[in-house]
Amino acid sequence: MTLEPPEAKKIPSPRTFHGDTVIDEYAWLADRQDPDTISYLKAENAYTHALTGHLAPLREQIFEEIKARTQESDLSVPVRKGGWWHYSRTVEGRQYPVHCRRAVRPGEVIPPIPADGKPLDEEEVLLDGNELAAGHEFFSLGAFRTSPDQRWLAYSTDFAGHERFTLRIKDLATGVTLPDEIPDTYAGCAWSLDGSAVFYTTVDDAWRPYRVWRHRIGTPVAEDTMVFEEPDERFHVWVSLTRSESYVMIRSASVLTSEVWLLDAARPLAEFSVVAPRRQGVDYTVEPAGDRLLILHNDGDAENFEIATAALTDPATWTPLVPHRTDTRLLGVDAFADYTVVYFRRDGLTGLRILRKDSAGENKEYEVAFGEPVFRVGPGPNPDFQASRYRLSFTSLVTPGSVYDCDMAAGELTLLKRQPVLPSPAGVPYRPEDYEQHREWAVATDGTRVPISLVCRTGSPRDGSAPCLLYGYGSYELSRDPAFSIPVLSLLDRGFVYAIAHIRGGGEMGRSWYTDGKLLRKKNTFTDFIACARHLAQAGWTSPGRLVARGGSAGGLLMGAVANMAPGAFAGIVAHVPFVDALTTILDPSLPLTVTEWEEWGDPLHDPEVYAYMKSYTPYENVTGQAYPPIFALTGLNDTRVTYHEPAKWMARLRATAGGGPFMLKTEMEAGHGGRSGRYDAWLEEALVLAWVVGAAGGPALLSKPC
């Protein structure tokens, strides 16, 4: 029996801007209250289920591989906060982490870490995600903050995936949750120093966090005081407590510009004061460092950012500390009583530099070194301002996630824990030497060299016969750094090459790498990815008939664009929550995030040049009758970042217009932008995607068991 895909009805809906009229036959799908919309999404789900039915054995096999290789009962490396070790742990058979603490014992410097992942003795459970999630299809924590005196816990929950959280306060001395209950908050919160007040944010009608409120513990929520409001629709607002616990900090930022306000955390009823008034194009963050502030900024010609100091009495006057370098993008700075740690990016890789003064008062610095060709290193949780040991994380495509403490005086690294990777269901242990990782360079159409990170089994052929999964993102200066993945092992052990295209629009090669892939240069992102795909084929790593592309969100826009521009370069495409109807969305300022996105994509509502440019690449606008590869799109009904109707409309138009395929859409009816929330549910979803990738890249020949 031939499976027939759902056919969406066509209701012509005109859209006119800058003298250009477009007819959108599927605009009706944006109305989620229309029963026909829900019926269509359910029909799509049924079609996808039927079309992937033959993959069920492989999906189950991959799920069991992920499950077998994961230490299901495990414990994070405890972090010291005052007199307590804080950590989370997972329990075999349960979906969500359990958040705990245990008192620090005399003489304990290295955190206690049981090898078997079992609970620490005399632990105190602060919050059990499994208990909170009981009876719900979706669960997410938006805030989890203990007060500085460790008396209170502020936490917030979302049971729909729409990123609207209810904030609650728990008395850790008694275990009682207080009547204080604050609905419709944004993620995150901040405590005053004495724990008498908690600060939180709320959103406007476009779901933009724009107000900060102060809630005094034990008082009615109706009496909460608004302490900050951001009227500029380009800006989002966050509130936090600084590492030193000296200040409550509000940061208001657009894509290009930011402004920071500070409040003495010991005086929660006082007024916030601005560090430096905003100036268009100047982006800065603030890190209190005892009697001064450290300012990470891009003022002047500091495109890759530099670090300055500022006096508490004159915070807007900045004195250079770590100067700008054209080859190094400064990403962050962590200040401690006796040390400063700089987080940076150079040559496509991240790094850490530690600064200290020697006994003569001279500045000394060194970089923490790692010996792999591609990797990711970054700051870990370091809440103690007086610390002399710095927590950091390290991973590569072959090295599982590793947590180290660095002695900041001596530079010595102590490995605290490496992610356990258990044997496969067949009993085969994981050995890093069975895999090899490489850095390749593709050449874009304008001559730019684009880095690629890849991993495969040792000795994989270079004759074009290997299947390959190529991942890409390329927006918002976000970098997709090399990292170990247990699910990826299920591909590698089936002969796959796994590659990451570090394309423009991301931040891998510095700030200019980002600016050269946005606004009226956005197409560089797409042509870079196509160049990476073609390079992998030309270099013998794979071939077009065995290469599958994958991306999500803005990376889903990338997937839609390359499908239009170079369909023959790919054997299949996976697009998660894809931003494929970008022009329609960015034209509507009433939609969530639209106005804030204008500095990333341009403003097509008021600028006809931007309108024409976006229309020339937006995937939904540019579907043609050419033959496309199979496409698998996944979305969530409650997604507020990329709404479900974008991929729904895209699938409908592909089916009505394009050749090739098949084209499939899977909608999670109880989830948002991040997909399914429980870890076992997420593994099952990933197993389906990977089974589909295996089939798309090689068909029946790859449906056998892994080597």
N, C-alpha and C positions, 0 to 999 in steps of 0.2 A: 504494500500500500504506500502511495506517495504522500509524504507529509506536506500539507499546504500551510504556508505561514499566514499569520493574521494579516488582514488587509484593512488598514486604517481608512475610515471615511475621509472624504475631502470636502472641506468647507472653506471656500476662498475667503481670505482675510487680507485686505490691502494694508500695506505699510508704506508711507511716503515720507521721505526726508531728503532735503537738498535737491528737490525736483526729481527724485528717483522713486518710482513706485514698484514695490515688490509684492507679489501675491504669495501668501503663506497658507497652503492648504491644510496644514496640521497645527495651526496655532491653537485650535480648540483643546489640544492635549494639555495645555497649561492650566486648565481648570480641573483641579483634583476633586472638586465637589460634584463634577459631572459624572453620573454613574457610568457613562460610556467610556470615560477615561480609565476608571478602575477596571472595568470589564476588559478594555484593550490591554492593559498592563498584565492582567491575569492570563489573558489569551497568549500574550508573548511568553510569559513564564511557562505555560503549558507546552508551547511550541519548543522552547529551549529544552525543557525536560525531555520531551520526546526525541528531539534531535541529538541529545547527548546521552540517551539511554544506553547506547552500546559502549559508552565509556565507563559505565558503573563499576565493572570489575577493576579497571585500572585506577579509577578514582579511589576506590576502597583500598587498593594496594598502596597507593601513594599516601593516603591518610594514615594507614598503619605504619608506613615508613617514618613519617613525621612524628607520630606518636611514640614509636619504639625508640627513636633517636633522642627524644626529649626526656630529660629527667623531670617527671611530672610533679613529684614532690621536691621542691627546691626552695632555696632561701637566698635573697639578695644579700650583698655585703652590707653589714650594719654600718650606719653612719652615726657618729656621736653628736648629740645635741645636749649640751649641758651634762647632766649626770645620767643620761640615758643613751643606749644604743637603739636606734630606730631602723626597722627593716620591714620588708614584706616577704611573704612566702606563698608558694602555691602548693596545693594538695591534690594528689592523684584523684582524678575523677571529678574535680570541681573546676568550674569555669573561670573564677575570678580570684585575684590575690586576697590574702589576709594580711592586714597591716598591724604591726606589732611593735612593742618596745620591751627592753629589758634593762634593768639598772646596771650601770658601769661598776665593776668590782675593783677593789683597790689594786693598783699596779697594772690594770688593763690599758694597753696602748694599741696593740693590734686587735681589731675586732674579732669576736668569737665567730667561727664559721664551721658548722658541722659538715663533714664530708658527705653525709647521706642526705642532706637537705631537710633533716627533721627539725622540729621547733627547738629553740633554745630553752633550757631549763629556766623556770621561774619567769617565763615571758608573760607579758600583759597584752591581750588582744585589744587594740584600739578600735578596729573596724573590720568586719568580715564582709567583703563584697558579695559573697555567695548568699549570706543572709539578707542583705539589702536587695539583691536581685531576684529573690524568690518570688515567683508568680509573674515575672515580667519577661517579655521577649528580648528586651534590650536594656542595658545598664551601663552607665558611664559616670565616673567621678570627675567633677569639674574643679573642686578645691579639696585640699587635704592639708591643713596647716595647724600645728600645735602652737599654743601661745608661748611666748618666751619663758614663762615660769612653768611651762609644762602642765598647767592646771586644766586648760581647755583644749578642745579639738573643734575646729571649724571645718565642716565638710559639706559638699553639695553634690546632688544627684540629678541625673537625667535618665528617664525611662522611655524616651521616644526616639532619641537620636537627633533631635532638632537643636541641641546645644543651648537649651534653656534649663537652668539648674535651680533647684531649691536648696537654699543654704540653711544648715542646722548647726547647733552648738551642743557639744557633748561635754559633760563634766567628767573628767578622767579620774577624779578622786572617788566618785560614787558610781560611775558608769551610767548615769542618768542623762538622757537627751532632754535639753531644756525646751520649754514651750516656744522659745524664739524660733520662728520659722519664716524664712524670707524667700518667696517665690520669684521666678523670672529673673534670676541673676545671671551674669556672665561668669565664665570660668575664672577661678582665682579669687584671692582675698588677702588681707594683711591685718596683722594684730598690732595693737599699741603695745608698748613695752610692758606695761603692768597688766595686760590682759583684760582691761576693763572695757575695751572697745574693739570692734572688728570693722574694717573698711571693705566695701565690695562695690561692684559696678553693675549697672543695668543698661539695657539697650533701647534704641529708638524704634520707630515703626519699620525702618529698613534693617533692623537687627544689627545695628552698629553700637558697640559699647561706647557710651558717651557721657554717662554720669557716674560719679563716685559718691557713695553714701557712707555715713558713720552710724553704726549701730552700737548702742551701749548694752552690755550683757544684762539680761533680766528685765529690759524695758520693752514696751509694745513696739512692734515694727512700725506702726503708724507714726511714732515719734522720731523715727530715724531722720538724720539731718543730711541734706545734700551738701557736700563740701566742694564739689567741682563739677562743671558742666562744659562740654566741648561743643560749641555751636557749628564749627566748620565740618561739613559732611565728609570731607576727605580724610578726617582724622579718627583714629581709634584710640581708646583710653584703656590703660592698665594700671593696677595698683599693686604694690608689693612692699614688703619689709626688707630693708637692706641687710646684707650679711652681718654687718656690725651691730645690727638691731638699734642703731642710733636714729634712723629715719624711716618714716613711711614715705614712699615715693610714688608719685603719679607720673606716668609717661604718656604723653599724647603724641601720636605719630601718624603721618601719612606715609605714602611710599617713599617720598623724597625728603620730608621735613619732620623735625621732632622738637619737643619742648618738655622739660622735666621740672617738676615741682616737688619740694621737700617739706616735710613736717617733722619736728622734733618728736620722736616716738614716745618720749616721756611726757609729752603734753598733748594728748589726743584731742583736746578741745580747742587748741590754738589754730592759727591760720596757716595754710600752706604758702610757701614763698617760691617764686620762680628762680631757677638757676641761671638761665640765659633766655631771654625772650626769643621766640621763634623768628627765624629768617628763612625765606623760601630757599630750599635746596640744601640747607644745613641740617645734617642729621647727627645727633649726639646722644650718648648714654652717660650715666653718672655712676661712679663707684666710690662711696665714702671710704676714706683711708685715714682714720684717726683724726689728726688736726688739719686735714686737707681733703679735697676731692680729686679724684682722677676722672678726666673727661676723655672719652673716645669719640673723635669727631672727624668730619670731612670738610671743615671750613677752609677757605682759601683754595690752594691747589692740592689739598690732601685727598686726592681722589680715592686712594686706597686706605684712607683714614690714618690718623696719628693719635698719640696719647699725650694729654697735657695735664698739668696740675692747676688747681685753683684754690685760693684761700677761702675758708668758710665765710669770711666777712666780705669777700668780693668774688662770688662764684662765677661771674660773667667774664672775668679777666683770666685768660688761659696762658700758661707758660709751658712750652714744649718739654716733654719728658722722653717719649719714644718718637723719633721723627718719622715722617712719611717716607716710604720706599716704593718705587715703581714696580718692584718685583714681589712685593709682599703685601697682602691684604690683611689688615688687622681686624680681627673678628670680635674680640672681647678682652676684658681685663678683670682679674680678681685680685682684690687688695686684702692683705693680712697685716697684722701688727708689725711684722719684721720682713715681709716678703711681698713681691708683686709678681703675678703670673699673667703672661700675655698669650692669648690664643690667636693664632694666625694661619694664613694659607699662603703657600708658595709652590710654584711649579705643579699646581693641581693637587697638592697634598696638604693636609692640615699639620700643625705643629704647636708646640708649647715652649715658651721661653720664660725662664725664672730670673728675676732681678732681685738683688739683695745688696746691702752695704756691708763691706768688710770692717774689720776692727779699726781701720784708719779712716772710715767714713767714705771710702771710694765705692762707686757703683760697680758691681760685678754682675755678670749675666752669663747664662748658658742655655742651650737648647736641649731638650730631652730627645734622645736619639733612638730610632728604631731601624732595624736592618732589613725591611722587606721592600720590594719595588713599588707596591701599591698598598695603601693602608688608610685607616682613619684613626686619629687620636684626638681626644677632646676632654674638656673638663668634666669631672664627676661632681657629685654633691659635696660641697665644702662649706657647711654652715658656720664653722667656728672661726671667728676673726683672729683668735690667738693661736691658731694652728701652726705647727712647724712641718706637718706632713700634708702633702697635696694629693687628693684623690683624683685619679684620671682613668679614662677608659681607652682601650686599644682593641682594634680588630682589623682583619684583612679578609681577602676572599678565601683564604685557607686557614686563618687563625681564628678560632671562636672568640666571642666577646670576652675580653679580659679586663679585670679591675686591678689597678696598681695603686699603691701609696708611694709617693716620691718624697724622700727626705730633702726638703728644700735647701738645707745647709750644705749637704754633701752631694746631692744629685743622685743618690742611690735609689733604685726602684725595687720595691717589694711586691711580688705578685701575690695578691690576696685571693683571687679566684678566677678561674677560666670556665666559661660556659661548658658544662658537661655535654658531650656528644656520645650517646650510648650506641651499642652495636645495632646494626640493621635487623629487621625481623629474621634474616637468614643467619644472624650471629656474626656478621662481618664488622669488625671494629673500624672506627674512623681513624685514618692516619693522614696527617697533612701531606706527607711525602708522596701520597698517591695522586696528588693534584698539583697543578702548576698554574701560576698567575703571571700575567704579562701586561705591559703597557704598550699599546699600539697608538699610531697617529694617522688619522685620516686627513686628507687635504680637501677643504671645502671649495666651492666653485670660485670664490674670490681669492684663493690661495692660502687662507687661514688654516693652520694646523690644529686639528681637533683631537684631544686625547680620548682614548678608549681604554677602559680597564676590563680584563677578561680572565676567566678561569676555566679550566677543563681538566679532565683526567690526564695524568702524566702519559706522554706518548700518543696523545690524540692525533689523528691524521691531519695533514695540511693539504689535502687533495680536493677540498670542496665537498667531501662526502658527509661531514659532521653536521647534524642539526644544530641550530643556534637560537637562543632567545636574547634579543637585544632590547635593553630597557633605556628609556629616555624621559626627561622632564623639561628642563630648560626654561624656567620662568622665575620671577621674583627674587633673583639672586640666590635661590636655594640650590644647594649642591647635592648631588647623589653620590656620596663618597663610597668607596669600596668597603664592603662589610660582609661578614660571614652570615650564611643563611642555611639553616637545616633543610627547609623545603627545596632549596636549589640543589642540594645533594641528590635528590630524586631525579633531577634532570641530568646532572653530571654523570651519575652512574648508569644512565641510559645513553651515554655517548654524546651528550650535548656540550656545546660551548655556551657559557653564560657571559654576556658582555654588557657594559654600561657605557653609553655614549655621553660624554661630558660636554654637551653642546652649549652654544651661546644662548644667553638668557638666564642661565644658571650663574653660579659664582665661582666655579672651579678655578678659573685662571685670573681672578681679580675683578675689581669693579668694572673695568672696561669690557670684560667678557659679558657682564650683565647688560650694560647699556648698549652693547652692540647687538643685543637680541631682544629688544623691546621697542614699543612705539612703532615708528616708521621703519625700523630695522628688524621687525619680528620675523620676517621670512628667513633670516639667517638661521634661526632655530631649526626650521624645517629642512632647509638645504643642508645644514650640518649633519642632521640625523641621517638623511639619505646618503650623504657622503660616507658616513660611518658604516652604513649597511653595505654600500658598494665596496668599501675598502676591505671589509671582512671577507667578502666573496672573492675579490681580486687577490687577496693574500692567502687564499686557500683554507681559511678557517671554516667556511661554510659555502653555501651557494644560494641564490635567490629562492629556489624551490624548497629550501630547508630552513629558511630564516623567518622567525616569527618576531614581530615587534610588540612591545608592551609599554603602556604608560597610563597615568591616572590624573584626573582633575585637569590642571593646565597641561599635563602630559597627555591627557586624553584628547585635548585640542590638537596636540602634536600628532597623535595617531590619526585623527581625522584628516589633518592637512597632508601628511605623507601618503595616506591612502589615495587622496585625490591627485597628488603630484607625481607619485611613482608607484602605482599599484603593482607593477611587475617586479618590484624589488623585494616583495614579501610573500611568504607562503600563507601568512595569517596575521591577524592583528587583534590584540586584546586591549580594550579601552575601559578603564575603571572610572566611574563617575565623570565622564568626559565633558569638557567645556566646549562642545561642538557647535552650539548656536550662539557664539560669542557676540556677534554684532547685535542680534535682537536683544540680548541681555544688557549689553553696555549702553544701548540706546534708551533704556528704561530706568531713570533714576529712582523710581519707587521700589525697585527690587533690592534685596539684600546685597550689600557690598558694591553696588554699581558705581556710585560716585567716588568711593575710595579707589576703585580700579582705574579711573581715568588717567592717573599718573603712570600706570603700568602699560596700558594698551592704547591710550589716547582717548579723546572725547569726540566720538562720532556724532553726538547729538548737536554740537555747536561748530564742529570743524569738518567741512566737506572733504578735505584731503584725507583726514583720518577715516571718515566714513568710506570713501572709495577704497582706501588701502585695506581696511578690515574686511570689506565686502569681497575683496579679491582673494582672501585666504580663508575666511571662516568656513569650516568644513560643510556645514549644512547648506550654505549658500552656493557651494561649488560642486555638488554631486553631479556627475555626468553619466552618460550611457556607456562609458568604458567598462571593461571587465575588472572587477575588484576582487581581492583575495577574500577568503572567509574572514568575517569580523564578529567578535564576541564582545558585547558591551554589557557592563554591569553598573547598576545604580541603586539608590535608596530613595524610597518615597518621601522620607522626612529630611532629606538633604537640604540644608539652607545655603550651602555654598555654591553647589552646581545642581540646580533643580532637576528632578527626574525627567521633566518633559524634554530637555535638550537631547539626551540619547534616544528617547522615545520617538521624537520627530525625525531624528537622523535615520533611525532604522526604517521608519515608514517611507522616507524619501528614497533611501537606497533601494528598497524593494520595488518601489514604483518606477525608478529611473535607471538604476545601474544594472550591469550584467555581472556575472560571477556569483560570489557569495559561497555558502549561505550567510545570512545576516541574522544574528541572534541577540536578544535582549533579555537580561535577567534582572528583575527588580525585587530588592528586599523590601517587603511591605511594612516592616517594623524597624527600620534602621535609617541612618543618615549617611554623612559623607564618608565616615570611616568603615562602613560595612557592618557586618555582624560583630557583636561585642564580646561574646564568650570565646575563650581560646579554642575550645574544641570545635565550636561552630565555625570560627575563622579558619581553622586547619581544614575542615571539611570543604569550605568554600575554595580555599587555595588548592586543595587536591583536585577539585573539579576543573579549575583554570589550568593547572599543570597537565592534567590528563588531556584537556582540549589542545594545549600547546603541543604535546607529544603527537597527537593525531594529526594536527595541522602541519607539523614539520616533517612527518615521515610516514604517516598512515599506518597500516597494519603491521609493517615491519618493526615498528617501535612499540608495539603493544605487548611485547614479551616482558618477562621479568628483567630487572636490572642485573648488570654484571656484578 
